Amino acid sequence: VRMQNDAIAIRNTVDPAGLIASSPFSGLFRGSGQTAFTNFLTGGGAVGADIVGFHGYVQNGSAGNNPTDILTVVLPFVRSQVAAFHLTGKLADTEFSWLQTANFSGDQVAFVAQSLMVQQQPDLYFENWYAYNISAGILTTATDGGTLSPAGVAFQQVVNFWIKPGTTMAQPCAAVGTVWTCKTWAPGNSGPYLVVWDTSGFSSL
């Protein structure tokens, strides 16, 4: 909190147009992380910050974690805290991915696409994938970053086509049971297109 307040004071002096992000917290899908974040806010954290940062990791210690938990668990908690503490900063997921690649047995391509799609929310300022060419959430075939992995290609395609800057979601992602639907405009607003998946497996619509 002290470091953040100092940063805001320095910013106000040298670059009033600069943006200050609050210290982000991980583990917001469970009690311990939520308690830490609440304690930070109780101590004055995020007051005066332009961006209320958080980490959108949904790892619960087991493989096959569900990226939609960012929208159904993490983001609702962050929103509730922003409202409770009357914060005015924009929300930003400053770090997310499946994190430890060696411990993740789920579908990386699906994880990338779903986690990017569900975070296309009107109150979410930006989102940062962690990371490109290191072992955590790697999007390349090797850490030299020379060739995109299938997950990296998925990231590229989703960003360039579905959530390209300048386009808007016709309808943010929402679920009916385990079936998720997102209605998105393609670049040039030639859509809308419906993106659908089932978190329980395969289903017939």
N, C-alpha and C positions, 0 to 999 in steps of 0.2 A: 504494500500500500504506500509506504514511504517512497520507494523508487518510482512508482507511478505518479505520485504527486509532484515529485521533483521533475520528472519528464514533462508533465503538463506545464509546469512553471517555466521550464527552459523553452519549450515549444512556443509558449505565449510570447516569449521575449524575442526569439530568433526567427521563428517561422509560424506566424499565427494560422496559416492555411494548412499546416501539417496535421496529420491525424494520429491520435494516440490510441493504441489498442490496450485493453486491460489484460492483466495476466490471465492466460487461459488455463483451464483445469481439465484433467482427464478423468475417466472413471465415472462419468455422470449418469451411467446406466444403473448404478447401484448406490447403496446408502453411504458408504465411506467417502466416495468422490463427491456426492451431493452435499454431505456434511461439510467437507473441506471448502467447497465453493460458497456455501451459505456463510461459513465463518469468515471467509475472505470479504464477502459483501457486508457482513455485520461490522467488520472493522473499517469500513469505508472504501473497500475495493470497488473499482469501476465507476465511482462518482467522478464526473467530469471527463471520463474517457469518451472518445468519439466512437469507439468500437468496443462492444462487449464480446470478448473472445472466449471460445470454448473449444475443446477437442471432441470430435464426433466419433471416437472409437467406441465400438460396441462389443469388444471382446469380453467374454465372461469366463475365461479359463478353459473353454472347450472349443473344438474345431467347428467349422460350419456356421459361424456367427451370422446373424441376419442383419443386413445393412438397413432394412426398413426400421430397425430400432432407433436409428438416428432421428427419424421423424416421429415415432410413436412414444419414445421414452426420453431421449436426450433433449430434443428441442422443446417439448412441452415443459420439461423441468426448467430449462434455461428461461423460457418465456415467463414461467410463473415467478421466478426469482427477479427478473427484470421488472415485472409489474409490482411485486411486493416491495422492492427497494426503490421504486420510482426512478429507474435508470432511463436515460434518454439516448444512449449510444446505440448504434446499429449493431445487429447480431452478425457474427462471422465465425464459421467453423475453420479455425486456423490450422487444423491438422486432423486428418483422418485417413484410414486405409484399413486393410486387414492386419496391418502392423507386422507381426512376426511370421514371415512367409513359411519358415520351417514348421511352424505349429498350426498352419492353416490348411485344411483339407477340403475346403469348399470350392466352388466354381469361381475362379478369380475373374473371369470375363463377366459373369452375372453380377458379382459383387461390385465391380467398377461401374457397370451401367446402372444398377439399381441405386447405389449410394449417390451417384451424381444426379440421377433423376429426382429422387425424393427430396433433395435439398434445393430444388428450384421453388423456393418459397418467397413471397413478396417481402417478408421482413428479414431475409437472410442476405447480407451485403456481399459476401464472397465465401468461397470454400477452397481450401488448399489440400491437395493430395500429398501424403507422405509415404513414399518418396519416389523419385524417378529412377535412379540407378544405384541405390544401396539396398541392402537385403530386406529392410522393412518396406513392405508394399511395393516391391520392385516392379517396374513396368518395362524392363528390358531383359534380354536373354542372358546378359552378364553385366557385372557392375561397371564395365567400361562404357556402358550406355550406347553401344554402337547399333544395336538392332532392337526394335520393339518386340516385346513378347505379345502373345495373343491378348493379354490384358491391356498392354500398352496400345495396341491397335484399337481395342474397344474404347479406351479412354479418348483416343484421337477422334474416332468416329462419332462418339456421343457428343463431344464438345463441338466438333466442326459442323455437325448436322442438326442434332436435337436441341442443344442449348447454346448455340452460337450467339455471341453478343449481338444485340439488336433484335433478337427474336424473343417472343414471350410465350409462356405456357398458357394455352387456352383453358386448361383446368389442371391445377396442381395434383400430384399423385394422391390417391385415396384408396382405401381398402374396403371391400365388402367381404367379410370373413377373411380368407387367406388370399383372395384374388385382388391384386393391385392393378389399377388403371391410371394412366397419365395421358392427358390429351395435350399434345404439343404442336405448335406451328413449326413448319420447316422454314429454312431461310427463304426470304421473299414472301412469307405468309402464304405458301401454296398448299397448306394443309387444311384442317388439322389432321394429325396422325395420332392413332391410339396405340400406346405402349402398354402391354399387358403381361403380367407374370403371376404365378401362383407360388407362394412361399412354402406350401405343403407338398409340392411336386407337380404332377401333370393333372390338368383338368380340362373339361369340355365346356365351352361357353356358348 
